[in-house]
Amino acid sequence: MRLFYCLLVCSLTLAFCQKEKFTTAPEDKLEFSTDTLRFDTVFTELGSATRILKVYNRHSESIRISKIYLAAGAASRFNLNVDGLPGDSHENIEIAPNDSLYVFAEVTINPDEPPGSSPFVLDENLVFETNGNVQTVVLEAWGQNAVYLPSRYGAGGVVGYGCDGGEWVWDDPRPYVIYGVLVIDECTVRIPAGARIHVHGGLAKQVTDTAIYRYNDGFLAFAGTGRLIVEGTLDQPVVFESDRLEPEFDEEPGQWTGIWLQSGTSGHRIEHCIVRNSIIGIRVDSAADLTLLNSQIYNTSSSGLIGIHAKIDAENCLFYGNTGYSIQIEYGGEYNFTYCTAASYGVDGEALRMGNALCFDEFCSEYAAYPLKAQFRNCILFGSRADQITLFDRVDDPAFFDYQLKNCIVRVRDLLRDDAYPDFPDHCQPCINTDNQDTIFIDPNKNKYRLDTMHSIANRYAAPIPGIDKDLDGKMRDAATPDAGCFEIEF
């Protein structure tokens, strides 16, 4: 028995002392999770999101990578980290049989690139030398120079801008990137066609002697005599969105706060504009006014368009993917929506909420009320849930709750109950109250809200309105029997 244990110990000792076997066969190559690692658009000074490359050893023996390096060497704008080890060149990296390692890559863009080369493409080879083989993975980044407001280091701060009643034209060929909260007062900001405005969002905090206040960072506000004029066109809309341009952020809501037109500001006009991926789209406060034309607000984590005791005229506008309400009206005001589509699919909020009171407690026993006057003509207020319109009348006085929907397509159920708003049909005349059995859009599941050519019940349902002869796409509307919503069917 003692001899048996001695032999066993010797056998185990020899087994552990054997050298690890490495393949040296030229045909044993590495495999990669991708042949091109793309970084998409990266703003100068910002670096980028880290991209990950996985390197596989598919063989039954260990493999030794003689060298991993960037082809441009010290001149490279990319940075590497190999399995937790920083550095742009690594030697004798081992991978066990049927195992893998991670290569993390990051890119830095030169802020001194001239605007004429923006956007510009950076591409470079990441090189792997193994068993006499040279294998490469392409690193590809689109870089872009930008104008930072107020600066790259403005995150978490509030900065006011004024120009003594003059104009500030955002006509730089580079995109604009807003860091922090930008408040415009005593100044008209004019944004010409084709401009791209990116906002860096996130959670920020303000520390005082008595408390710490946390708030959502990243929004553009107008106060006092501040005014916003957006002059997009059909071919060159103005776009407000996040500064995260990687594909995984393309449809992510709530990345920045939104646009806030504060109390008393006036003369705001926004045309051919896209506001997306924010918390709210546009908020218009008491006594402020906005004209919104041929614009889209979508993918918001709260409501798309908010009016609080305000005046809003909207025409040929599209609202969708708004987790709150597509259109939210509170504390009364004056509103006109013409040829608009509010589509609420796959979210909890309705297409439209209207109220005439501002509540000061949970049960609204204390409140302030203001008359509501709202008109919706040739609109579509529809979605996946059975109720797409919420009404809140705290005063129970017709003069304080004056609303009309004409030639609209809606989806309501609870508003027809005897204990709710049984007179709703009198205010929605003529209207089609329908459900998901009727066809309206091409494919709302894919956010395609143009009208189904063959079967849409919105076809020829609208009434002609003088002066509005084109839709959101610039197509001519039928002079006698136009279609409801922001899009006209083109046969």
N, C-alpha and C positions, 0 to 999 in steps of 0.2 A: 504493500500500500504506500509506504514511504517513497519507494521508487517511482510509483505512478504520479505522485504529487510533484516530485522533482522533474519528471519529464514534462508534466503539464506546465509548470512554471517556466521551464526552458523554452517550451514551444510559444507561450504567450510573450515571453521576452523577445524572442526572435521576430515574432510577428510585429511587435511594436517598434522594433528597431529597423524594420525594412523601410527603405526610402520610398517616399510617395512617387508613384509612377506618373510621368508627364508624357503626353503624346508629342512627338516631333514630326509627325507625318504632314507633308505639305497639304494633303487633301483635307485634313482636319481643320476646318475654318470656324470662325465665330459666326453667330447669327445675331441679328439685331431686331428690336421691336419695330423699327421703321428705318427706311433708307434716307429720309429727309426729316429733320427736326425743324419745324416751322414756328416762328415767334409772332407772326402777324405784325400789325402795326405797333411800333414802340415809340413813344414820345421822347425827344431828347431830354436829358437830365433825369429821366425817370427810371432808366433800366428797363426791366420787363419782369413778367412772371417767369418763374423758373420752369424750364422744360426738362423732362426726364427721358433718358434713353436707357433701355434695358439691354444688356449684352449677355448672350447665352452661350454656354458650353454644352452642346448636345451629345458629347462623346462619353465613352465609358472610362476614360482616363482624364486626369487633370490636364489643364492647358495653361501655359504661361504666355502672357502677352508681353512681348519684349518692350513695347513702348506704346503709349497713348499720348497724342499731342495734337495741338492745333497747327494747321499748315502755315498760318501767317506768323506763328511764333509770337514774339514780343509786340508785334504790330497788330495783333488780333484784338477785335472789340468784344470777343466772347471770353467768358470765364468758365472754368471747369471745376468740378468737384467729383472725384471718383471714390465711390463707397465711403464718403465722409472725409476724404483727404483732399483739401484744397490744393490748387495748383494746375497750371495749364500744360504740364508735361509730367508723365508718370512712367516708371519703368518696372519691369518684372512683377506685373500684376497677375496673380494666380486665381483661377476659377476651378473649383472642384468639379468632378464629373456630374453631368446633368444639373448643374447649378448655374447661377447668374450673378451679375453685379450691376449696380446702378451708376450711371453717369449723369450728373446734374449739370445743366448748361444755362448760362445767363448771358445777356448781351447788354452792352452799354453803347449808346449812340453819342456821337460827337455833337455837342450843342452849337458848334461853329459852322456846321454845314450851311451853305447858302440856301435861301428859300427856293432858288431855281432847281435845286436837286431834291426837293421834298415833294412827295415821298421818294425815298431812294431805297435800293435793295442792297443788303449785305448778305453775301453768301461765302461760305468757307468750308473746307473739308476738315472733319475730325478724323484723324488717321489712327489706325490700329495695325501694328506690326506683330505678326504671329507666325512662327514656323516658316519664316521666309516669305510669308504672304503679306501684302499691303492691302488692307480693306479700309474703305472710307464711308462715312456718313455725312451727308450735307447738312450744314447749319444754315438756315435761311431766315433773315429778319428784314421786315420792312420798317425803315426808320422814318421819322418825320419831325421836322423842326416845328416849334410852336411858340405862340405868344402866351406868357403866363401872367395871370391876373389874380392878385396883385404881384405875386412872385411864386417861385417854386416852393417857398417856405411859408406860404400863407395858410396852410391847413390849420384848422382849429381857431382861426382868428376872424375878426370882423373888420372890414375895411370899407370906408365910405369914399365915394368919388363924386365930385361936382365939377361943373364947368361953367359956373356963373350964368346959367340959363342958355348956354350954347349947345352945340352938338358934338358928340363923340362918335365918329364913324369907325366901325370895326371892319375895315376894308383891307387889312393885311392879308396877303395870299396864304399865310400860314394859318393853321387852326388855332383857336383860342382855347386855353385851358384855365378854368377858374379853380383856385385853391382857397377854401374857406368860404366865408359869407361876403359877397360883394353887394354893397348897398349903394344905389345910384340916387342922388338927390341934386336938384337944380341942374339937371342935365338930361338931354335927349340922346339916348343911345340908338343909333341907326345902324342896322345890320343888313348889308346888301345881299343880293342873291348869291347862293353857293357857299356862304360862310358856314363853318362847322364850329360849334361851341361845345366843348367837353368840360364836364364838371367832376372834380375829385371829391367823392363823398366819404362817408364814414361817421363814426361816433366821436364827438368832440366834447370837451368839458371846459368850464370856466370856474376858477377857484377864487372865492372871495374870503373875507375875514370870517364870515358866518356860515357859509355853505359851499357845496360843490354842485354846480348846475351842469347837467349833461344834455346835449342836444344833437340833432342830426346836422352834420356839417355838409357844406357844398350846396349853396343855392344862390340865385340871383334875385335881388329884391329891389323894388323901386318905391321911393318914399318922397313926400313933399311934392316938388315939381318935377320929379324924375319921370321919364317917359320912355317907353319901349316901342320902337318902330322896326318891324321885321319885313323886309322887302324881297322875300323869296319869289321864285317863279316856278312854273311847272317843270321846266327842265333843270333848274338849279334851286331846289328848295334849301332853306336854312334848317340845319339839324342841331338840336340840343340833345346831348346824350352823355353817358359816363366817359371817363378817360380810360376805361378798361376795354380794349378792343380785341382781346383774345376771343376766339370762337366760343369758348365756354361761357362767356359773359354776354353773348349777343342778344339773348332773350331773357336775361336775368333782371327782374324788377327790383326797385328799391336801392339802386346803387348810388343815387344822389338825391337831394331833397326836392328840387323843383324850382318853378318861377313864381314869385310872390309880388303881386301888384297891390301895394298897401293902401290903406284908407286915404281917400281924398285925391289920389293920383288920377290923372285923366289923359285922354288922347292916345291911349295905347292901341296900336294897330298891328296885327300879326297876320301875314299872308304867306301861303305856301310854306308852311313850317312843319317840322316833325319834332315832337317832344316824346322821348321814350326812355324806358328803364329807370324811371325816377320813383320817389315815394308818392308825390303828387305830380300832376302835370303842371297846371296853371291854377293859382288861387287869386281871386279878385275880391278885395275887401270892400267894406262899407264906402259908399259914395264914389268908388272907383269905377271906371268904365273901360270896356275892351271890345274891339271889333276883331273877330277871328274869322278868317276867310281861307278856304281851301287848305285846311291843316289837319294833321293827324296827331292824336295823343294816345299812346298805347304802352302796354307792359308796365303799369304802375302798381306799386304795392299798396296804395290807397286809392283815392278817387282821381279820376282823370282831370276834369274841369270842375272847379269849385267857385261858386258865387255866393258871397255873404252880404246881403243888403246892397247888391251891386247892380250894374247895368252891363249886360252882355248881349251882343249881336253876333250870332254865329251862322255861317253859310257854307255849305258844301264841306262839312267837316266829318271826320271819322274818329270814333272813340272805341277802343276794344282792349281786351286783356287788362282791364282795370279791376284790381282785387277789391277795392271799395266800390263806389258808384262810378259809372261812366260819366254821368253829369250829376252834380250835387248842388242843390240850391237851398240855402238856409237864410232865415231872417228876412224873407221877402226880397224885394228889388224888382227890376224890370228886365225881362229876358225875351229874346226873339231868336228862335232856332229855325232855320230854313234849309231844306234838303240835307239834313244831317242824319248820320247813321250811328247809333249807339248800340253796340253788340256786346252782350255780357254772357260769354260762354265759359264754362268750367271754373267760374269764380263765385264767391258768395254774394257779392254786391249786385244790386239791380242796375239796369240801364239808366234809370232816372229816379232821383229823389227830389221832392219839392216841399218846402216848409216855409211858414211865415213867422216863426217865433225863434227866439234864442233863449234856451232854458238855463236857469241858474242852479238847478238841483236835479237830482236823479228822477224825480217824479214830475218835474216841470210845474210845480206848484207856484214857483216864482219865475217869471219870464218877462222878456221884452218882445213886443210884436211890431211888425212893419208890413204894410200891404205888399202882397205878391201880385204881380201882373206878368204872366208868362204865356207865350204863344209858340206853338210848334206847328210848322206847316211842312207837309211833304216829307216827314221824317220817318225813320224806322227805329223803334225802341223795342229791342227783342233780345232773347237770350235762351239759355238752356233751362233755366228754372221757370216755374209756372207763373211767378209774379215778377214783372220787370219794371213796375212803377210803384213807388212808395209816396204817399201824400201825407203831410202833417199840417193840419189846420188847427191851431190852438185857440183861435179867436171865435170861430163859428160865425163869421160875418162875411157875406159874399164880397163886400168891398175889400176885404183883407185877403181874399183867396180867389183871385180872378185868373183862371187858366183856361186855355183852349188848345185842343189838338185837332188839326184839320188835315184830311187826306193823309193820315198817318197809319202805319202798321204797328200794332202793339201786342204785347202778351200780358194779360192781367187775369187774375182769378179772385183774389181776396177783396179787391176794390169793388166787386159786384155784390158782396154780402150786404144784407140789410143793415147790419150794425157797423158797416164801414162807410163807403162812399157810394151808395146806390145810384146817385145821380151822375156818376162818372160818365156813362154813355152820352149824357147831355152835353158834357164838355169835350167829348171825343167824337166829333161829328163833321164829316163822315170819317169813320175809322174801320179798319179790319182788325178784330181781336182774334188772334189765331194761336196755334201751338206748333209743336215740331212736326206735325203731320203735313203741314204745308211747306213748300219749298220757297226759300227767299234767296239765299246766297249760294255761290258756287260750292264752297266747302269751308264752313266755319271752323272745323277741326284743324284746318291748315291755315287759318287766318286769311282766308280768301273771301272777302266780303263784297266783291263785285256780284252783280245779280246773275242768277242762273238764266242763261239765254232762253231756254225753252219753257221753263215752268215757273219762274218767279212770280209770286202774287203781287210784287211791287211794280211789275211791268204795267205801264200806262195808268197807274193809280193816282198819280199826283195831279195837281191843278197848276196850269201855267202861271208863272209870276213874272211880270214885266221886269226886265233888267237882269234876270238871271237866266242866261241862255246856254251856259256850259256847266259841266259837272266837275268833280274833283280831278278827273283825268284830262280835262280840257276838251272833252267831246261835246258836240252840240246836243242840246236837249230837244226832244220833239216839241215843236211849237204849240201843238194842240193837246197832246196827251203824253206828257213827260212821265218818267219813272220816279217813284218815291226813293228817298235816300240820297246819299252823296254820289252814287254812280248811276249813269245812264247805260242801258243795254245798247250794245253796238251790234246790229245784225249784219 
